[in-house]
Amino acid sequence: MKIEAHHANIKDPSFNIAWFKSFVLVFNALDNLDARRHVNRMCITADVPLIESGTTGFNGQVQPIKKGVTQCYDCTPKETPKSFPVCTIRSTPSQPIHCIVWAKSYLFNELFGISEDDPPELDRTEDEDNAEEIETLKQEADALKKIRQAMGTEDFARKLFEKIYTEDIERLRSMEDMWKTRKAPETLNYVELDSQASILEDDTLDQDQRIWSIAENVLVFNSSLTRLSNRLHELKSTTDGNVPPVLTFDKDDKDTLDFVASAANLRSTVFGIPTKSEFDIKQMAGNIIPAIATTNATTAALCVLEAFKIMQGNFQKAKMVFLAKSVDRTIDREDLRPPKSDCPVCGNAQATLVVDPTRTTLQNLVDDILKAKLGYSGEMTLNTEAGILYDPDEEDNLPRTFEDLGIKKDSFITVIDEEDEPRVNLILSVSEM
């Protein structure tokens, strides 16, 4: 057996359709919805069978997927991640998860990533309560950008701490009506707590299964800020000056987890919310249910058994398999279902479009291919993941080249027929000459 490991993101452009086509069979062992959907789409486009699987605690699931034969991963809707109102996260947190979302999706991104207008955990529904908080959030983001300029200096940790745990909390406390029926938050004193933290041992950083004291949280907060600042500085020296370097939260990355855990716990302290161990915060921040070794092993074995059937061409014998814990551990099987005609991935026609992105224009695609070769009328819409490229009322992009439009190798263009009796959607996988 030859094992070749790639330490990278599966969505990296190097893992393109041609790369997927090099396999006889693909196994999925991923931990998030976005990555699963991406691999599903790539396998459908490359026409390579996929064994999709997952485990949650004692439960496991195996789904063989073959283009045109079975349902794909996107044929059935998946539960979306839970979101939280901005006003709760920003002003009135009452649970540890509220503070964790604030640290992970707001504070971390403002300091080390790209400020997100719509992080998935924050519900920005424009109701009366949220509207004012959204405006305040924008103002505070601007203030954090100024503090970010102090990154790498000795005053960075103090400035940030006093901004988020003293000044912002004093502003909240001044809204007296907000605290008539709930306990008001308490500010934290950086100088006092930093003095207590300075005499602690550094082994706190390795003790992730016990709940840290407030001083220990300050110690981890300061330490993680230094480590993350250094990493961002190193990135600046190795990346293109036109592309701002960013860090992303990863539950398995010690530096980012330390920051989110300590920042969340300090915020919990401010609002009188019980703090959590870093081990617990890792699970909550990553939406993780602890893995059970026997479940993983059994599910992996079930994947292999289904793979034998696929590799032998016996799709009629392949099954959807479910592993569950009951009085006796049980394995249930269901026949594979045919693809859904309205599936946004496998319910569409698939084709490869080979172009020279520096010369091919959108007009070439619309007139020379879609209309002249495939018989489309002008009543169609062209979309990419970035948005609408063309529709009957939006023709500004027609003279632009694929390169100008940011359509690169292995991008997808979806063609939607807007006629009264439309044909199925056509998904074009872009390839370069």
MINU-610941 format. One record per residue (C-alpha): x, y, z. Coordinates in pm, whole numbers. Example, Ala and Ser with C-alpha at 12.3 -4.5 7.8 and 13.67 -1.06 7.14 Angstrom:
SITE       xx       yy       zz
SITE     1230     -450      780
SITE     1367     -106      714
//
This chain:
SITE       xx       yy       zz
SITE        0        0        0
SITE      120      349      -83
SITE      -13      634      131
SITE       34      991        9
SITE      -73     1257      260
SITE     -159     1615      164
SITE     -161     1855      460
SITE     -394     2114      310
SITE     -752     2228      270
SITE     -957     2000       42
SITE    -1100     2316     -120
SITE     -752     2425     -229
SITE     -749     2486     -610
SITE     -475     2225     -652
SITE     -731     1955     -568
SITE     -922     2021     -888
SITE    -1156     1807    -1097
SITE     -865     1643    -1279
SITE     -724     1542     -939
SITE    -1056     1388     -836
SITE    -1078     1204    -1169
SITE     -750     1029    -1088
SITE     -927      818     -824
SITE    -1137      504     -866
SITE    -1326      581     -544
SITE    -1333      861     -286
SITE    -1400      823       87
SITE    -1520     1121      290
SITE    -1414     1156      655
SITE    -1478     1527      703
SITE    -1594     1733      999
SITE    -1800     2015      847
SITE    -2092     2066      609
SITE    -1913     2299      368
SITE    -1627     2056      299
SITE    -1866     1762      257
SITE    -2076     1954        4
SITE    -1762     2057     -186
SITE    -1631     1701     -220
SITE    -1978     1579     -316
SITE    -1992     1836     -595
SITE    -1641     1758     -718
SITE    -1713     1383     -728
SITE    -2041     1439     -916
SITE    -1861     1661    -1167
SITE    -1569     1418    -1202
SITE    -1811     1120    -1214
SITE    -1622      936     -941
SITE    -1810      726     -682
SITE    -1808      866     -328
SITE    -1851      691        6
SITE    -1986      964      234
SITE    -1977      890      607
SITE    -1997     1053      945
SITE    -2017      979     1316
SITE    -2183     1159     1604
SITE    -2120     1009     1944
SITE    -2252      652     1924
SITE    -2426      707     1588
SITE    -2273      648     1247
SITE    -2388      676      886
SITE    -2256      555      549
SITE    -2392      670      211
SITE    -2259      540     -124
SITE    -2301      807     -394
SITE    -2278      758     -770
SITE    -2368     1019    -1030
SITE    -2693      939    -1208
SITE    -2750      625     -998
SITE    -2804      734     -637
SITE    -2896     1042     -442
SITE    -2601     1267     -372
SITE    -2519     1442      -45
SITE    -2717     1753     -147
SITE    -3032     1566     -253
SITE    -3161     1595      103
SITE    -3150     1924      298
SITE    -2903     1948      584
SITE    -2957     2125      914
SITE    -2800     2470      909
SITE    -2572     2584     1193
SITE    -2750     2750     1485
SITE    -2736     3129     1481
SITE    -2775     3380     1762
SITE    -2927     3731     1754
SITE    -2667     4006     1743
SITE    -2828     4187     2036
SITE    -2784     3877     2255
SITE    -2421     3823     2154
SITE    -2329     4190     2179
SITE    -2514     4314     2488
SITE    -2702     4053     2687
SITE    -2523     3717     2680
SITE    -2665     3468     2928
SITE    -2494     3142     2835
SITE    -2131     3036     2780
SITE    -2205     2968     2410
SITE    -2300     3336     2363
SITE    -1955     3443     2486
SITE    -1781     3178     2276
SITE    -1958     3295     1959
SITE    -1862     3656     2042
SITE    -1494     3561     2085
SITE    -1478     3330     1784
SITE    -1698     3499     1521
SITE    -1659     3866     1615
SITE    -1348     3950     1819
SITE    -1106     3703     1656
SITE    -1208     3804     1303
SITE    -1185     4176     1379
SITE     -830     4136     1509
SITE     -674     3862     1298
SITE     -908     3791     1009
SITE    -1135     3984      779
SITE    -1427     4156      941
SITE    -1733     3956      834
SITE    -2061     4132      768
SITE    -2250     3808      818
SITE    -2068     3542     1019
SITE    -2295     3235     1021
SITE    -2339     3227     1398
SITE    -2477     3583     1413
SITE    -2839     3640     1315
SITE    -2855     3990     1169
SITE    -3231     4000     1116
SITE    -3320     4367     1099
SITE    -3571     4375     1382
SITE    -3597     4669     1622
SITE    -3368     4514     1882
SITE    -3100     4405     1636
SITE    -3084     4721     1422
SITE    -2930     4939     1692
SITE    -2686     4666     1794
SITE    -2573     4618     1434
SITE    -2491     4988     1410
SITE    -2304     4972     1743
SITE    -2119     4665     1617
SITE    -1995     4863     1316
SITE    -1878     5149     1537
SITE    -1691     4914     1768
SITE    -1536     4735     1471
SITE    -1389     5070     1362
SITE    -1251     5121     1713
SITE    -1092     4775     1708
SITE     -925     4853     1376
SITE     -744     5140     1545
SITE     -635     4916     1833
SITE     -521     4659     1578
SITE     -259     4910     1463
SITE      -90     4862     1802
SITE      -43     4491     1734
SITE      309     4381     1817
SITE      367     4655     2076
SITE      383     4610     2453
SITE       58     4804     2494
SITE     -149     4592     2254
SITE     -292     4349     2511
SITE     -371     4627     2760
SITE     -540     4848     2499
SITE     -752     4562     2370
SITE     -843     4437     2719
SITE     -946     4780     2843
SITE    -1149     4841     2527
SITE    -1358     4522     2543
SITE    -1373     4451     2916
SITE    -1372     4802     3062
SITE    -1480     5077     2822
SITE    -1742     4875     2632
SITE    -1883     4737     2956
SITE    -1905     5085     3110
SITE    -2105     5191     2805
SITE    -2340     4898     2852
SITE    -2380     4970     3224
SITE    -2481     5327     3140
SITE    -2794     5192     2971
SITE    -2979     5162     3299
SITE    -3310     5046     3150
SITE    -3137     4737     3015
SITE    -3049     4617     3365
SITE    -3376     4669     3548
SITE    -3463     4301     3524
SITE    -3118     4145     3489
SITE    -2782     4168     3662
SITE    -2559     4438     3516
SITE    -2213     4337     3388
SITE    -1901     4419     3591
SITE    -1589     4578     3443
SITE    -1246     4417     3475
SITE     -927     4595     3580
SITE     -636     4501     3353
SITE     -352     4635     3570
SITE     -472     4443     3873
SITE     -537     4118     3689
SITE     -218     4138     3484
SITE      -23     4172     3808
SITE     -186     3853     3938
SITE     -123     3673     3608
SITE      245     3769     3599
SITE      328     3547     3899
SITE      155     3237     3761
SITE      331     2941     3606
SITE      311     2899     3231
SITE      189     2540     3268
SITE     -165     2683     3276
SITE     -152     2671     2897
SITE     -135     2292     2904
SITE     -415     2238     3153
SITE     -714     2239     2923
SITE     -948     2013     3120
SITE     -986     2225     3430
SITE    -1155     2564     3461
SITE     -901     2845     3477
SITE     -915     3124     3734
SITE     -969     3479     3611
SITE     -595     3552     3644
SITE     -510     3236     3449
SITE     -747     3345     3174
SITE     -562     3679     3158
SITE     -231     3490     3136
SITE     -358     3282     2843
SITE     -519     3590     2683
SITE     -189     3782     2687
SITE       16     3484     2572
SITE     -215     3396     2282
SITE     -225     3758     2165
SITE      154     3761     2144
SITE      168     3431     1955
SITE     -105     3530     1709
SITE       48     3874     1654
SITE      383     3714     1573
SITE      220     3473     1329
SITE       40     3754     1150
SITE      365     3954     1130
SITE      543     3654      974
SITE      262     3616      721
SITE      300     3979      618
SITE      662     3919      526
SITE      583     3618      307
SITE      260     3718      127
SITE      182     3949     -162
SITE      147     4304      -39
SITE     -182     4337     -228
SITE     -340     4052      -31
SITE     -388     4125      340
SITE     -269     3831      552
SITE     -533     3676      775
SITE     -559     3405     1037
SITE     -861     3177     1069
SITE     -999     3007     1376
SITE     -933     2635     1394
SITE    -1045     2436     1694
SITE     -732     2219     1658
SITE     -497     2518     1645
SITE     -359     2584     1995
SITE     -299     2957     1945
SITE     -644     3040     1810
SITE     -820     2814     2060
SITE     -629     2970     2353
SITE     -740     3315     2245
SITE    -1106     3225     2195
SITE    -1122     3026     2519
SITE     -963     3295     2738
SITE    -1150     3583     2570
SITE    -1482     3398     2607
SITE    -1417     3313     2973
SITE    -1325     3673     3057
SITE    -1647     3789     2895
SITE    -1840     3526     3089
SITE    -1685     3663     3408
SITE    -1799     4014     3316
SITE    -2160     3898     3276
SITE    -2167     3658     3570
SITE    -2187     3350     3347
SITE    -2014     3024     3452
SITE    -1679     2980     3276
SITE    -1576     2663     3095
SITE    -1260     2459     3053
SITE    -1074     2498     2727
SITE    -1160     2136     2649
SITE    -1533     2214     2675
SITE    -1496     2537     2476
SITE    -1320     2348     2197
SITE    -1622     2120     2165
SITE    -1868     2409     2172
SITE    -1670     2629     1932
SITE    -1631     2345     1686
SITE    -1985     2214     1736
SITE    -1823     1885     1832
SITE    -1983     1585     1992
SITE    -1702     1376     2147
SITE    -1586     1096     1920
SITE    -1633      735     2027
SITE    -1346      517     1905
SITE    -1560      206     1853
SITE    -1817      405     1653
SITE    -1544      542     1425
SITE    -1390      196     1376
SITE    -1725       29     1300
SITE    -1829      306     1062
SITE    -1495      285      881
SITE    -1545      -91      840
SITE    -1896      -34      701
SITE    -1747      215      451
SITE    -1508      -53      327
SITE    -1784     -314      293
SITE    -1991      -75       80
SITE    -1681       19     -119
SITE    -1632     -346     -221
SITE    -1980     -344     -378
SITE    -1913      -16     -561
SITE    -1577     -131     -697
SITE    -1738     -454     -819
SITE    -2011     -252     -993
SITE    -2287     -398     -773
SITE    -2471      -73     -707
SITE    -2797     -265     -668
SITE    -2649     -434     -360
SITE    -2507     -116     -206
SITE    -2698       25       90
SITE    -2731      333      305
SITE    -2613      213      647
SITE    -2697      356      988
SITE    -2523      269     1313
SITE    -2709      342     1637
SITE    -2674      264     2007
SITE    -2973       96     2164
SITE    -3012     -193     2410
SITE    -2802     -385     2162
SITE    -2584     -195     1915
SITE    -2778     -210     1589
SITE    -2701     -161     1222
SITE    -2987      -60      993
SITE    -2978      -60      613
SITE    -3186      115      350
SITE    -3190       79      -27
SITE    -3018      363     -209
SITE    -3262      611     -356
SITE    -3245      750     -711
SITE    -3126     1109     -765
SITE    -3373     1389     -708
SITE    -3453     1581    -1024
SITE    -3456     1912     -835
SITE    -3123     1859     -658
SITE    -2902     2167     -708
SITE    -2597     1945     -765
SITE    -2676     1610     -926
SITE    -3013     1718    -1070
SITE    -2831     1931    -1326
SITE    -2659     1851    -1653
SITE    -2279     1860    -1626
SITE    -2023     1965    -1885
SITE    -1665     2089    -1907
SITE    -1593     2426    -2068
SITE    -1236     2462    -2200
SITE    -1133     2826    -2246
SITE     -843     3066    -2264
SITE     -943     3295    -1975
SITE     -736     3583    -2109
SITE     -921     3585    -2446
SITE    -1260     3418    -2396
SITE    -1536     3664    -2312
SITE    -1873     3606    -2154
SITE    -2019     3709    -2491
SITE    -1837     3414    -2652
SITE    -1996     3175    -2402
SITE    -2346     3318    -2438
SITE    -2356     3362    -2818
SITE    -2113     3103    -2956
SITE    -2181     2815    -2717
SITE    -2510     2847    -2532
SITE    -2716     3003    -2812
SITE    -2544     2877    -3129
SITE    -2438     2528    -3013
SITE    -2689     2437    -2741
SITE    -2997     2621    -2857
SITE    -3060     2844    -2558
SITE    -3265     3158    -2611
SITE    -3173     3489    -2453
SITE    -3396     3398    -2156
SITE    -3132     3250    -1932
SITE    -2932     3335    -1623
SITE    -2564     3258    -1561
SITE    -2442     3234    -1202
SITE    -2118     3165    -1019
SITE    -2057     3134     -645
SITE    -1984     3509     -650
SITE    -2326     3599     -791
SITE    -2506     3665    -1120
SITE    -2289     3694    -1432
SITE    -2563     3744    -1687
SITE    -2938     3766    -1727
SITE    -3162     3935    -1986
SITE    -3152     4258    -1783
SITE    -2785     4239    -1685
SITE    -2556     4245    -1989
SITE    -2271     4466    -1864
SITE    -2038     4167    -1823
SITE    -2071     4038    -2181
SITE    -1758     4210    -2324
SITE    -1540     4110    -2026
SITE    -1301     3817    -2036
SITE    -1317     3525    -1795
SITE     -998     3655    -1634
SITE    -1153     3999    -1579
SITE    -1458     3835    -1422
SITE    -1244     3628    -1184
SITE    -1358     3299    -1341
SITE    -1061     3070    -1296
SITE     -977     2709    -1362
SITE    -1218     2473    -1183
SITE    -1476     2746    -1126
SITE    -1838     2651    -1186
SITE    -2090     2841    -1400
SITE    -2456     2747    -1362
SITE    -2681     2810    -1661
SITE    -3051     2841    -1570
SITE    -3306     2833    -1851
SITE    -3580     3092    -1792
SITE    -3814     2973    -2069
SITE    -4174     2871    -1989
SITE    -4073     2507    -2034
SITE    -3715     2516    -1906
SITE    -3455     2247    -1953
SITE    -3256     2125    -1653
SITE    -2984     2353    -1520
SITE    -2643     2316    -1684
SITE    -2333     2331    -1466
SITE    -2017     2416    -1660
SITE    -1685     2324    -1502
SITE    -1424     2568    -1631
SITE    -1095     2429    -1757
SITE     -806     2619    -1915
SITE     -644     2545    -2251
//
